[in-house]
Amino acid sequence: QVQLVESGGGLVQAGGSLRLSCAASGRTFSSYGLGWFRQAPGEEREFVSGISGSGGITFYADSVKGRFTISRDNAKNTVYLQMNNLKPEDTAVYYCAADPTYWGSRRREYNYWGQGTQVTVSS
């Protein structure tokens, strides 16, 4: 069982940076794949980034590749999303997700979800 709590969202100007954190509880954390998703108003939830349990494999949506970096610190039970060069179209509620075996882009594969944190990028 995994509990996920996101933090680090807020208001930032275009071109700025934010670091999102997702703190997890559960001793199986290091074995779980983790993903970040986002959902803008009126839109469906979309994949942003994923990372394997060991942290050795990462995966990014084309829209954020080169700007966002996902990482994890299993000793701290935390996954991060470093977001640089933010754009107004990055505005959304960001969610972290966890699954025992999956870390890819299909949202329905993830079994556990956080409550989300709002990211707003002003132009």
Residue pairs with C-beta under 8 A, 6 or more apart in sequence:
1 26
1 28
1 112
2 24
2 25
2 26
2 28
2 29
2 32
2 98
2 112
3 24
3 25
3 26
3 112
4 22
4 23
4 24
4 96
4 97
4 98
4 112
4 113
4 114
5 22
5 23
5 24
5 114
5 115
6 20
6 21
6 22
6 94
6 95
6 96
6 114
6 115
6 116
6 117
7 20
7 21
7 22
7 23
7 117
8 18
8 19
8 20
8 21
8 117
9 18
9 20
9 93
9 94
9 117
9 118
9 119
10 18
10 118
10 119
10 120
11 120
11 121
11 122
12 18
12 86
12 119
12 120
12 121
12 122
13 86
13 121
13 122
14 86
14 87
14 88
14 121
14 122
14 123
15 85
15 86
16 86
16 121
17 82
17 83
17 84
17 85
17 86
18 83
18 86
18 119
19 80
19 81
19 82
19 83
20 36
20 80
20 81
20 83
20 94
20 96
20 117
20 119
21 78
21 79
21 80
22 34
22 36
22 78
22 79
22 80
22 81
22 96
22 114
23 76
23 77
23 78
24 32
24 77
24 78
24 79
24 98
25 77
26 77
28 100
29 74
29 77
29 98
30 53
30 54
30 74
31 53
31 100
32 53
32 98
32 99
32 100
33 50
33 51
33 52
33 53
33 98
33 99
33 100
33 101
33 102
33 103
33 104
34 50
34 51
34 70
34 72
34 79
34 96
34 97
34 98
34 103
35 47
35 48
35 49
35 50
35 51
35 96
35 97
35 98
35 99
35 102
35 103
35 104
35 105
35 107
35 110
36 47
36 48
36 49
36 50
36 70
36 79
36 81
36 94
36 95
36 96
36 97
37 45
37 46
37 47
37 48
37 94
37 95
37 96
37 97
37 107
38 45
38 46
38 48
38 90
38 92
38 93
38 94
38 95
38 119
39 45
39 46
39 92
39 93
39 95
39 116
40 91
40 92
40 93
43 92
45 95
45 107
46 61
47 61
47 104
47 105
47 106
47 107
48 60
48 61
48 64
48 68
48 81
48 94
49 58
49 59
49 60
49 61
49 64
49 68
49 70
49 81
50 58
50 59
50 70
50 103
50 104
50 105
51 57
51 58
51 59
51 70
51 71
51 72
51 79
51 103
52 58
52 103
53 103
55 71
55 72
55 74
57 103
58 69
58 70
59 103
59 104
59 105
60 68
60 70
61 105
63 89
64 83
64 90
67 83
67 84
67 85
67 86
68 81
68 82
68 83
68 84
69 81
69 82
69 84
70 79
70 80
70 81
70 82
71 79
71 80
71 82
72 78
72 79
72 80
73 79
73 80
79 96
81 94
81 96
83 90
83 119
86 119
86 121
87 121
88 121
88 122
88 123
89 121
90 119
90 121
91 119
91 120
91 121
92 119
93 116
93 117
93 118
93 119
94 116
94 117
94 118
94 119
95 113
95 114
95 115
95 116
96 113
96 114
97 107
97 110
97 112
97 113
97 114
98 110
98 111
98 112
98 113
99 109
99 110
99 111
99 112
100 111
102 109
102 110
